[in-house]
Amino acid sequence: MLTDLLHSPIGAAVHTAAALQHNTGNQATGGIWRVAGPGGDAVLKHLTPNGTGGEHWKASADPRHWNSWQREYLAYTTGFAAAYGAEAGIGAPALLAAGERPDGSRELWLEAVDGVHGRDWTVPMLADFAHRLGIVQALQRDKPEQPWQSRRFLRQYAGRRDFPAIPWDHPAAAAHWPKDTREGLRLIWERRDDLFHIAEHLPQTSCHLDVWPMNLVRRGEQPVLLDWSFTGRGAIGEDLANLIADTFFDGLQPVERLAETEAALTDAYLAGLAEAGIRDEPATRKAVAATGAAKYCWLAPAMLTGLAAGRPIASADYDTAAEDAAVLDRRRPIFDMLVRWAHTALDR
């Protein structure tokens, strides 16, 4: 952890500090800790342009870049995060303190939110959040864009990687993914530019762009949304698609609940949109399909390339099942959903 806390709202003497689970590959994140001091508990997030991490997670100084390292600092210090979901009862951690360090990096001190973590939410709890999110995103549709928000996130994030020789028929994958699944995943990869184009021409709103259980806590009856690093303009339905798929990809919830979750969350989101004035259900369902397929276009190619190279295919930071066979088996129904979504989006 940082040894010289310059902006601490809980006193300089640290009683305890525990590192919090996060994407350690992101070069924009120097670390996240829950810290206890004389003034109580807080979460410290160190934001930096020069952190360690992977080649595909480079930090950027461009305020429109998908991984702009200062974006979360601005989301909190401008009041955006606190105001975003207020009209539908979605909260964000309170900003306690923030400031620059001598090397130009930032300290961001946030309220330590306690409650039921998103990993442990029931389907009705997830649906309640989706309903609120629908209300928020209908209301956000016509609000002004912030100069530091990301643009064309899907194309930048999902389109930044290339896999020149994808082994679509790798024996390990073929043992768990039938031919129709693999052909559908190949279609998603080969038509990714079409999916990005569709997403960019759908009705747009202000999105969080990293909605998944690891970024959700329920405090009493209020859902609280964490980690505003990617927030920007995106399609209506884009955050919902991310939540549905990412609830299951890393084993945070049993994949047997996928169909129930997809149906319940989609219906709840549509109801929220309708309450706030957006009632075009067919267009919204197509938006969920297009953005969901586009967001994960790279994942199957990355897994297959990893298998061919003998690398583990589970998520290093989050996955609860590290064995390749278990990951392949668990992700198959999620990939089948993405293939169905791609067919919907591409009118196949």
C-alpha positions in Angstrom: 0.0 0.0 0.0 1.0 3.7 -0.3 3.2 4.5 2.6 2.9 8.2 2.6 -0.9 9.0 2.7 -1.2 12.7 1.7 -5.0 13.2 1.7 -6.3 10.7 4.3 -9.7 11.7 5.8 -9.3 9.2 8.6 -5.9 10.3 10.0 -2.3 9.5 9.1 -1.9 6.5 11.4 -3.1 3.4 9.7 -4.5 0.7 12.0 -5.2 -1.9 9.3 -5.1 -2.0 5.5 -6.5 -4.8 3.4 -6.0 -5.1 -0.3 -9.4 -5.4 -2.1 -10.0 -7.7 -5.1 -9.7 -5.9 -8.4 -8.2 -6.2 -11.9 -4.5 -6.2 -11.1 -3.7 -6.1 -14.8 -5.0 -2.6 -15.3 -2.2 -0.1 -15.5 -4.4 2.8 -14.4 -4.9 1.2 -10.9 -2.0 1.4 -8.5 -4.0 -0.5 -5.9 -7.3 -0.5 -3.9 -7.3 -1.0 -0.1 -9.8 -0.8 2.7 -8.0 1.2 5.4 -8.9 1.8 9.1 -7.5 4.7 11.0 -8.3 7.0 14.0 -11.2 8.5 12.0 -12.8 5.3 10.9 -12.8 3.1 7.7 -12.4 4.2 4.1 -11.5 2.8 0.7 -8.3 4.2 -0.8 -7.9 3.9 -4.6 -4.6 4.9 -6.1 -5.1 6.1 -9.7 -1.9 6.3 -11.8 -0.8 6.7 -15.5 2.2 4.4 -14.8 0.9 1.4 -12.9 2.1 -2.1 -13.5 -0.2 -4.4 -15.5 -0.8 -6.1 -18.9 -0.2 -4.8 -22.4 -3.9 -4.8 -23.1 -4.7 -2.6 -20.1 -2.5 0.4 -20.8 -3.6 3.6 -19.1 -4.3 6.6 -21.3 -4.2 10.4 -20.8 -6.8 10.8 -23.5 -10.1 11.7 -21.6 -12.2 9.9 -24.3 -10.1 6.7 -24.2 -11.8 3.6 -22.7 -9.0 3.4 -20.0 -8.4 7.1 -19.2 -6.6 6.9 -15.9 -8.2 10.1 -14.4 -11.8 9.3 -15.3 -12.9 7.8 -12.0 -11.3 10.7 -10.1 -13.3 13.1 -12.2 -16.5 11.0 -11.9 -16.3 11.4 -8.2 -14.9 14.9 -7.8 -17.4 16.5 -10.3 -20.3 14.8 -8.4 -21.3 12.7 -11.4 -21.2 9.4 -9.7 -23.2 10.5 -6.7 -25.9 12.1 -8.9 -26.1 9.4 -11.7 -28.7 7.0 -10.2 -30.2 9.2 -7.5 -33.6 9.6 -9.2 -34.1 5.8 -9.1 -32.4 5.0 -5.8 -29.0 3.7 -7.1 -26.2 5.0 -4.9 -22.5 5.4 -5.2 -19.8 5.5 -2.5 -19.5 9.0 -0.9 -16.4 10.9 -1.8 -14.4 11.5 1.4 -11.2 13.1 0.1 -9.2 13.3 -3.1 -5.9 14.8 -4.2 -2.8 14.8 -6.3 0.5 13.1 -5.3 4.0 14.5 -6.1 4.4 12.0 -9.0 1.1 13.3 -10.6 -0.9 10.3 -9.6 -4.1 10.6 -7.5 -5.5 9.4 -4.2 -9.2 8.8 -4.2 -10.8 8.2 -0.7 -14.2 6.7 -0.7 -16.8 5.6 1.7 -16.4 1.9 2.7 -19.8 0.6 1.7 -21.0 -2.5 3.7 -23.9 -4.7 2.8 -24.7 -7.7 0.6 -22.1 -8.0 -2.1 -23.2 -8.5 -5.7 -21.8 -12.0 -5.8 -24.5 -13.0 -3.3 -27.5 -11.2 -4.8 -30.6 -13.2 -5.6 -32.3 -13.0 -9.0 -35.0 -10.7 -7.6 -32.2 -8.4 -6.2 -30.5 -8.3 -9.6 -33.9 -7.6 -11.3 -34.6 -4.8 -8.8 -31.3 -3.2 -9.8 -32.1 -3.7 -13.6 -35.4 -2.0 -13.1 -33.8 1.0 -11.5 -31.1 1.1 -14.1 -33.7 1.2 -16.9 -35.3 4.3 -15.2 -31.9 6.0 -14.9 -30.8 5.3 -18.4 -34.0 6.6 -19.9 -33.6 9.8 -17.9 -29.9 10.1 -18.8 -30.6 9.8 -22.5 -30.9 13.6 -23.0 -28.5 14.8 -20.4 -25.3 16.5 -21.5 -22.2 14.5 -22.2 -19.2 15.1 -19.9 -15.9 16.0 -21.6 -14.0 13.3 -19.7 -16.5 10.4 -20.5 -15.5 7.6 -22.8 -16.7 7.4 -26.3 -17.2 4.3 -28.5 -16.2 2.1 -25.6 -17.2 -1.2 -27.2 -15.1 -0.6 -30.3 -12.1 0.5 -28.2 -12.3 -2.1 -25.5 -13.5 -5.2 -27.4 -11.8 -4.3 -30.6 -8.3 -3.6 -29.3 -7.1 -7.2 -29.5 -6.2 -9.3 -32.5 -5.8 -13.1 -32.9 -4.3 -13.9 -36.3 -4.7 -17.7 -36.1 -7.6 -18.8 -33.9 -7.8 -22.6 -33.5 -11.6 -22.8 -33.7 -11.5 -26.6 -33.7 -9.0 -27.1 -30.8 -9.7 -30.5 -29.4 -10.2 -29.3 -25.8 -12.8 -26.7 -26.9 -14.5 -29.2 -29.3 -15.0 -31.6 -26.4 -17.1 -29.0 -24.6 -18.4 -26.7 -27.3 -20.4 -28.3 -30.1 -19.9 -27.2 -33.7 -22.8 -24.8 -33.8 -21.4 -23.0 -30.7 -18.0 -22.7 -32.3 -19.3 -21.5 -35.6 -21.5 -18.9 -33.9 -18.5 -17.6 -31.9 -16.5 -17.4 -35.1 -19.4 -15.4 -36.7 -19.3 -13.0 -33.7 -15.5 -12.5 -34.2 -15.6 -12.1 -37.9 -18.6 -9.7 -37.8 -17.4 -7.7 -34.8 -17.1 -4.5 -36.8 -20.7 -4.9 -37.9 -21.7 -5.4 -34.3 -19.7 -2.3 -33.2 -21.4 -0.3 -36.0 -24.9 -1.4 -34.9 -24.1 -0.5 -31.3 -22.9 2.9 -32.2 -26.1 3.7 -34.1 -28.5 2.6 -31.4 -30.2 5.1 -29.1 -27.4 6.3 -26.7 -27.4 7.2 -23.1 -24.9 7.7 -20.2 -23.6 4.3 -19.1 -21.5 3.0 -16.3 -19.9 0.4 -18.7 -18.7 -2.0 -16.0 -21.9 -3.2 -14.4 -21.3 -6.7 -12.9 -21.6 -8.3 -9.5 -18.1 -7.3 -8.4 -19.2 -3.6 -8.7 -22.5 -3.9 -6.8 -23.3 -3.8 -3.1 -26.8 -3.7 -1.5 -26.9 -1.4 1.5 -30.2 -2.1 3.1 -32.7 -1.7 0.3 -30.4 0.5 -1.8 -28.1 -0.9 -4.6 -24.7 0.9 -4.7 -22.7 1.0 -7.9 -18.9 1.0 -7.5 -15.9 1.6 -9.9 -16.7 4.5 -12.4 -13.5 4.0 -14.4 -15.1 3.4 -17.8 -18.3 5.5 -17.7 -19.3 7.2 -20.9 -21.8 7.3 -23.7 -23.1 3.9 -24.8 -26.2 2.2 -26.1 -29.4 1.8 -24.1 -29.2 -1.9 -23.0 -25.4 -2.0 -23.0 -25.0 -2.1 -19.3 -27.8 -4.7 -18.9 -26.1 -7.0 -21.4 -22.9 -6.7 -19.5 -24.6 -7.5 -16.2 -26.4 -10.6 -17.5 -23.2 -12.1 -19.0 -20.7 -11.1 -16.4 -22.8 -12.4 -13.6 -21.8 -15.9 -14.8 -18.6 -15.8 -16.9 -16.3 -16.0 -13.8 -18.5 -18.3 -11.8 -19.8 -15.7 -9.5 -23.3 -17.2 -9.8 -24.3 -20.8 -10.8 -24.7 -20.9 -14.6 -27.9 -22.9 -14.1 -29.6 -19.6 -13.3 -28.6 -17.9 -16.6 -31.9 -18.3 -18.4 -33.9 -17.2 -15.4 -31.6 -14.2 -14.9 -31.6 -13.1 -18.6 -35.4 -13.1 -18.7 -36.0 -11.5 -15.3 -33.4 -8.7 -15.8 -34.4 -7.9 -19.3 -38.1 -7.6 -18.4 -37.2 -5.5 -15.3 -35.0 -3.2 -17.4 -37.7 -2.8 -20.1 -40.2 -1.9 -17.4 -37.9 0.7 -16.0 -37.3 2.3 -19.4 -41.1 2.3 -20.0 -41.7 4.1 -16.7 -39.4 6.9 -17.7 -40.7 7.2 -21.3 -38.9 4.7 -23.5 -41.3 2.1 -24.8 -39.6 0.6 -27.9 -39.2 -3.0 -26.6 -38.0 -4.6 -29.9 -35.3 -2.0 -30.4 -34.2 -2.4 -26.8 -34.0 -6.2 -27.0 -31.9 -5.8 -30.2 -29.7 -3.3 -28.4 -29.0 -5.8 -25.6 -28.2 -8.5 -28.2 -25.9 -6.3 -30.3 -24.0 -4.8 -27.4 -23.7 -8.1 -25.5 -22.3 -10.0 -28.5 -19.9 -7.1 -29.3 -18.6 -6.8 -25.8 -17.4 -10.4 -25.6 -16.4 -10.9 -29.3 -12.7 -11.4 -28.2 -13.3 -13.8 -25.3 -13.6 -17.1 -27.1 -10.7 -16.3 -29.4 -8.6 -15.4 -26.4 -9.5 -18.7 -24.7 -8.8 -20.8 -27.8 -5.5 -19.0 -28.3 -4.6 -19.6 -24.7 -5.5 -23.3 -24.9 -3.2 -23.7 -28.0 -0.4 -22.0 -26.1 -0.9 -24.0 -22.9 -1.9 -21.0 -20.8 -4.7 -21.1 -18.2 -7.9 -19.7 -19.6 -9.6 -18.8 -16.3 -9.6 -15.1 -15.1 -6.5 -14.6 -13.0 -8.3 -12.2 -10.6 -11.8 -13.5 -10.3 -12.5 -16.9 -11.6 -13.7 -19.5 -9.0 -12.9 -22.5 -11.2 -9.3 -22.6 -12.5 -9.4 -25.9 -14.4 -9.7 -25.4 -18.2 -12.4 -28.1 -18.6 -14.5 -26.5 -15.9 -14.2 -23.1 -17.4 -15.0 -24.4 -20.9 -18.1 -26.3 -19.7 -19.4 -23.4 -17.5 -19.0 -20.8 -20.2 -20.7 -22.8 -23.0 -24.3 -21.7 -22.2 -23.2 -18.1 -21.8 -21.5 -18.3 -25.3 -24.7 -19.9 -26.7 -26.6 -16.9 -25.4 -24.1 -14.6 -27.1 -24.5 -16.5 -30.4 -28.3 -16.1 -30.1 -27.8 -12.4 -29.4 -25.5 -12.0 -32.4 -28.1 -13.7 -34.7 -30.7 -11.3 -33.4 -28.5 -8.3 -33.9 -27.4 -9.3 -37.4 -30.9 -10.4 -38.4 -29.8 -13.9 -39.1 
